[in-house]
């Protein structure tokens, strides 16, 4: 199941890339979080930005990358409720 899921994520990222839906910076963010499993804070530290700015980048992807955004909100739904 896991290899199939990884392939599905890779296909979706390739679609975002080929359709020109994201900048390279946004694709790097999606790959780091969705495919590589990096945390938002770790990504922010690595790129020397505040976590809030990374979260803002994710929010901007809501309409252009709906599957990534849906995964992100489902993964973090308990944090939004509090």
CNS distance restraints for C-alpha pairs under 8 A (distance, minus, plus):
assign (resid   1 and name CA) (resid   5 and name CA) 6.21 0.50 0.50
assign (resid   2 and name CA) (resid   6 and name CA) 6.15 0.50 0.50
assign (resid   3 and name CA) (resid   7 and name CA) 6.20 0.50 0.50
assign (resid   4 and name CA) (resid   8 and name CA) 6.27 0.50 0.50
assign (resid   5 and name CA) (resid   9 and name CA) 6.31 0.50 0.50
assign (resid   6 and name CA) (resid  10 and name CA) 6.15 0.50 0.50
assign (resid   6 and name CA) (resid  35 and name CA) 7.29 0.50 0.50
assign (resid   7 and name CA) (resid  11 and name CA) 6.07 0.50 0.50
assign (resid   8 and name CA) (resid  12 and name CA) 6.24 0.50 0.50
assign (resid   9 and name CA) (resid  13 and name CA) 6.22 0.50 0.50
assign (resid   9 and name CA) (resid  34 and name CA) 7.63 0.50 0.50
assign (resid   9 and name CA) (resid  35 and name CA) 6.77 0.50 0.50
assign (resid  10 and name CA) (resid  14 and name CA) 6.11 0.50 0.50
assign (resid  10 and name CA) (resid  35 and name CA) 7.43 0.50 0.50
assign (resid  11 and name CA) (resid  15 and name CA) 6.18 0.50 0.50
assign (resid  12 and name CA) (resid  16 and name CA) 6.36 0.50 0.50
assign (resid  12 and name CA) (resid  67 and name CA) 7.90 0.50 0.50
assign (resid  13 and name CA) (resid  17 and name CA) 6.26 0.50 0.50
assign (resid  13 and name CA) (resid  27 and name CA) 7.55 0.50 0.50
assign (resid  13 and name CA) (resid  30 and name CA) 7.72 0.50 0.50
assign (resid  13 and name CA) (resid  31 and name CA) 7.47 0.50 0.50
assign (resid  14 and name CA) (resid  18 and name CA) 5.99 0.50 0.50
assign (resid  15 and name CA) (resid  19 and name CA) 5.84 0.50 0.50
assign (resid  16 and name CA) (resid  20 and name CA) 6.12 0.50 0.50
assign (resid  16 and name CA) (resid  21 and name CA) 5.22 0.50 0.50
assign (resid  16 and name CA) (resid  22 and name CA) 6.39 0.50 0.50
assign (resid  16 and name CA) (resid  27 and name CA) 7.84 0.50 0.50
assign (resid  16 and name CA) (resid  65 and name CA) 7.08 0.50 0.50
assign (resid  17 and name CA) (resid  21 and name CA) 6.51 0.50 0.50
assign (resid  17 and name CA) (resid  22 and name CA) 6.64 0.50 0.50
assign (resid  17 and name CA) (resid  27 and name CA) 7.29 0.50 0.50
assign (resid  21 and name CA) (resid  64 and name CA) 6.04 0.50 0.50
assign (resid  21 and name CA) (resid  65 and name CA) 7.42 0.50 0.50
assign (resid  22 and name CA) (resid  26 and name CA) 5.70 0.50 0.50
assign (resid  22 and name CA) (resid  27 and name CA) 6.10 0.50 0.50
assign (resid  22 and name CA) (resid  64 and name CA) 7.57 0.50 0.50
assign (resid  23 and name CA) (resid  27 and name CA) 6.25 0.50 0.50
assign (resid  24 and name CA) (resid  28 and name CA) 6.10 0.50 0.50
assign (resid  25 and name CA) (resid  29 and name CA) 6.35 0.50 0.50
assign (resid  26 and name CA) (resid  30 and name CA) 6.25 0.50 0.50
assign (resid  26 and name CA) (resid  57 and name CA) 7.42 0.50 0.50
assign (resid  27 and name CA) (resid  31 and name CA) 6.06 0.50 0.50
assign (resid  28 and name CA) (resid  32 and name CA) 6.06 0.50 0.50
assign (resid  29 and name CA) (resid  33 and name CA) 6.14 0.50 0.50
assign (resid  29 and name CA) (resid  43 and name CA) 7.71 0.50 0.50
assign (resid  30 and name CA) (resid  34 and name CA) 5.53 0.50 0.50
assign (resid  30 and name CA) (resid  35 and name CA) 7.24 0.50 0.50
assign (resid  30 and name CA) (resid  68 and name CA) 7.31 0.50 0.50
assign (resid  31 and name CA) (resid  35 and name CA) 4.91 0.50 0.50
assign (resid  31 and name CA) (resid  36 and name CA) 6.20 0.50 0.50
assign (resid  32 and name CA) (resid  36 and name CA) 4.89 0.50 0.50
assign (resid  32 and name CA) (resid  37 and name CA) 6.27 0.50 0.50
assign (resid  32 and name CA) (resid  38 and name CA) 5.49 0.50 0.50
assign (resid  32 and name CA) (resid  43 and name CA) 7.40 0.50 0.50
assign (resid  33 and name CA) (resid  37 and name CA) 4.92 0.50 0.50
assign (resid  33 and name CA) (resid  38 and name CA) 4.79 0.50 0.50
assign (resid  33 and name CA) (resid  39 and name CA) 6.26 0.50 0.50
assign (resid  33 and name CA) (resid  40 and name CA) 7.03 0.50 0.50
assign (resid  33 and name CA) (resid  43 and name CA) 7.89 0.50 0.50
assign (resid  34 and name CA) (resid  38 and name CA) 7.64 0.50 0.50
assign (resid  34 and name CA) (resid  68 and name CA) 7.20 0.50 0.50
assign (resid  38 and name CA) (resid  42 and name CA) 6.45 0.50 0.50
assign (resid  38 and name CA) (resid  43 and name CA) 6.57 0.50 0.50
assign (resid  39 and name CA) (resid  43 and name CA) 6.20 0.50 0.50
assign (resid  40 and name CA) (resid  44 and name CA) 6.16 0.50 0.50
assign (resid  40 and name CA) (resid  51 and name CA) 6.53 0.50 0.50
assign (resid  40 and name CA) (resid  54 and name CA) 6.99 0.50 0.50
assign (resid  40 and name CA) (resid  55 and name CA) 7.66 0.50 0.50
assign (resid  41 and name CA) (resid  45 and name CA) 6.14 0.50 0.50
assign (resid  41 and name CA) (resid  51 and name CA) 5.63 0.50 0.50
assign (resid  42 and name CA) (resid  46 and name CA) 6.10 0.50 0.50
assign (resid  43 and name CA) (resid  47 and name CA) 6.23 0.50 0.50
assign (resid  43 and name CA) (resid  54 and name CA) 7.99 0.50 0.50
assign (resid  44 and name CA) (resid  48 and name CA) 5.78 0.50 0.50
assign (resid  44 and name CA) (resid  49 and name CA) 5.01 0.50 0.50
assign (resid  44 and name CA) (resid  50 and name CA) 5.76 0.50 0.50
assign (resid  44 and name CA) (resid  51 and name CA) 5.34 0.50 0.50
assign (resid  44 and name CA) (resid  54 and name CA) 6.49 0.50 0.50
assign (resid  45 and name CA) (resid  49 and name CA) 6.38 0.50 0.50
assign (resid  45 and name CA) (resid  50 and name CA) 7.55 0.50 0.50
assign (resid  49 and name CA) (resid  53 and name CA) 6.79 0.50 0.50
assign (resid  49 and name CA) (resid  54 and name CA) 7.49 0.50 0.50
assign (resid  50 and name CA) (resid  54 and name CA) 6.86 0.50 0.50
assign (resid  51 and name CA) (resid  55 and name CA) 6.23 0.50 0.50
assign (resid  52 and name CA) (resid  56 and name CA) 6.17 0.50 0.50
assign (resid  53 and name CA) (resid  57 and name CA) 6.30 0.50 0.50
assign (resid  54 and name CA) (resid  58 and name CA) 6.37 0.50 0.50
assign (resid  55 and name CA) (resid  59 and name CA) 6.28 0.50 0.50
assign (resid  56 and name CA) (resid  60 and name CA) 6.32 0.50 0.50
assign (resid  57 and name CA) (resid  61 and name CA) 6.70 0.50 0.50
assign (resid  58 and name CA) (resid  62 and name CA) 7.07 0.50 0.50
assign (resid  58 and name CA) (resid  69 and name CA) 7.16 0.50 0.50
assign (resid  59 and name CA) (resid  69 and name CA) 7.72 0.50 0.50
assign (resid  61 and name CA) (resid  65 and name CA) 5.39 0.50 0.50
assign (resid  61 and name CA) (resid  66 and name CA) 7.33 0.50 0.50
assign (resid  61 and name CA) (resid  69 and name CA) 6.70 0.50 0.50
assign (resid  62 and name CA) (resid  66 and name CA) 5.53 0.50 0.50
assign (resid  62 and name CA) (resid  69 and name CA) 5.43 0.50 0.50
assign (resid  65 and name CA) (resid  69 and name CA) 6.20 0.50 0.50
assign (resid  66 and name CA) (resid  70 and name CA) 5.89 0.50 0.50
assign (resid  67 and name CA) (resid  71 and name CA) 6.16 0.50 0.50
assign (resid  68 and name CA) (resid  72 and name CA) 6.13 0.50 0.50
assign (resid  69 and name CA) (resid  73 and name CA) 6.16 0.50 0.50
assign (resid  70 and name CA) (resid  74 and name CA) 6.10 0.50 0.50
assign (resid  71 and name CA) (resid  75 and name CA) 6.02 0.50 0.50
assign (resid  72 and name CA) (resid  76 and name CA) 6.25 0.50 0.50
assign (resid  73 and name CA) (resid  77 and name CA) 5.51 0.50 0.50
assign (resid  76 and name CA) (resid  80 and name CA) 6.79 0.50 0.50
assign (resid  77 and name CA) (resid  81 and name CA) 6.52 0.50 0.50
assign (resid  78 and name CA) (resid  82 and name CA) 6.85 0.50 0.50
